[in-house]
Each structure stands twice: as structure tokens, then as C-alpha cells.
Amino acid sequence: MLEALWDRRALLVSGKGGVGKTTLSAALAVAAARSGRSVLLVEMAPDEGGPSALGALVGARDVGPKVTRVRPGLSFVRLAASEGHRRFLQDTLPLRWLAEAALRSRALRRFLEAGPALREMGLLYQMLALLRRTRPDGRFEYPLSIIDLPATGHALAIAALPRTVLALMPGGPIGRSVQEGLDFLQDPARSAVLLTSLPEPLPVSEALALASELERLELPLTAAVLNRMPEDPFTPESHAAVQRLLATHGPHQGARALARLERARAARARLAAGLQVPLLTLPELPVTGPELVERLAEVFTPRELAEPTREAAP
């Protein structure tokens, strides 16, 4: 399953806030770069300003809308609606100076920044422009992009945007660009959605609800990741013995840890039963930040270097 992910043009990492999807995005990018891929790690954040948690995890010094190289094979970019608007105007207006003049208009800038749909269109267009980018030899500059989507609600708004725009503007340059983006996102040969959750009841419920929404939007949910799974040192026999011991001798300080482990087991079983895609479980590790990213990347790094990415049209 893991090796097959590198054959996609884009991996979209989704999930509720706080389940570790940003760390997962960084770990996937590091692992793909280690396997010899040329990877673009993309942050699609609702707030373009302020520090970047994703950039910090991979050591990115520049966290703006321009692509910056982080390490061999790995680059980083933080999408900005204003950059997408600029690229769209440059691509659609007949002369470059007309686009620059339009963007200098305060009234136009306020208009583009005011509507949530227009802002999300800018993010989508910049992402599409990066996916289209090619080298002089015709190969894609970024054969694989790993995109850290915003938390569930905003991510669904972005995913639903193409259909909304196409219903209003099915033709013209906006309609054509949005249709191109929708075709890309819905193509399982080019895109894959990874759903992230925790082994707890509420995150699992939210993950299952999100999976239903992804199906409704026809986005290719390819795999799910259960993050921070506690270590289970017990065989079924030893687990039963511990339960008998607690029942005989009363409460013990280990009872809370045992109850947490039982909840995690139940959550994993429920998530696996509710999804029709492979479920990967990641261990709970005693580290955080960049060190955690490097440790988790070891899980995703293929044992043998992957073959060069099959480069289909964006």
C-alpha cells in the first residue's frame, strides 16, 4: 500500500484538528524524499499569516507562497490566495502588465479577499499551477505533492468549491480551470486522500463522517491512518489474566492504562469496520516535533527505492 502512494501526483492528508495530520504530512514527505522522489510539501492553511507548524517540522526557513528547497528531494510551499489570484490573472489577461495593474487596484484586492469562495479559488488555482509546472525536458517539476489540508470543515469547503463554482460559471477561464482542478482531485490515478484519526471514540466518529463526505464529493479515499496507537504488550491470555487479577484484588494504578488500551482497541476495530480502505496504525512514540517526523518517516520509507514516478498529465 505505501509504495503505491508514491505513484500518485498528489496525496491529500485530511482529518480533524489535533489528530496529528500535519505531523503525518511531514513524515510522508520526508519518507518520499528518502526513497528518491522529488517531493513538494504543501500547506493549505486558512490563515496565511503567522508561523507555520508544518514548515517548522521539516526545517523550512521561508514559509511564504514561494517554493523553497528544504533538503535534497524535498521542497516546501505555503499556499496563498493572493498568489493564486495573481497567477490566474496572468494566465487569463492578454498582457502581463494588465495583470499587475489589476492587482494594484485596492478595490479589486478587497473584492478578492472579501468572499470566502474567491479566497478558496485562489488557493486551488495556485495548487493547480504548481502541479502543472514542468522542467525544460518536459517532466513535472514536482512529480509528487503532499498536501496538508486544513481541519475538516475548511477542507470540505475547499473540496466542495469546484462543484459550486461550476454550477455558477460552467464556461470561461474560471470554469475551465475549476473543472481541471476537479478532474484532478477526483482521479484516483493521480490523487489520493489519506484520512487521519486517533484511537478514541470522538475522533473515530468524526473520521467516519468525513469519509462519507469524501465519498459524496467523489474524492478518492485511498487509506486511513490511526495515529498514536498505544503499545499493547498483552496476548489474549495475559490480558484475561490481568482482568482476573484486577477483579480479585481491586483497583490498581495500571487499571487506567488498561482501560485506555481497551478503548484504543475498540476504536481501531470500529474504524476498520467502517471504512473500505486499508488502515495503517502508527505507534505512540515518546518524542515530538521534528524528531517525531523523522521517526515516523521510517515507517513509510520503502525498503527498496521506488521506481521513477509515472508522469501523467496534471
KAHU-V320592 format. One record per helix or strand of 3 or more residues. SS is the DSSP state (H for helix, E for strand). FROM is the first residue (numbers start at 1). TO is the last residue. If there is no record, write none. Layout:
SS_FROM_TO ; SS_FROM_TO
//
This chain:
H_2_5 ; E_10_15 ; H_21_34 ; E_39_43 ; H_53_58 ; E_68_71 ; E_74_78 ; H_81_92 ; H_96_103 ; H_106_114 ; H_116_132 ; E_144_148 ; H_152_168 ; H_172_186 ; E_191_198 ; H_201_216 ; E_221_229 ; H_236_249 ; H_255_274 ; E_278_283 ; H_289_300
//
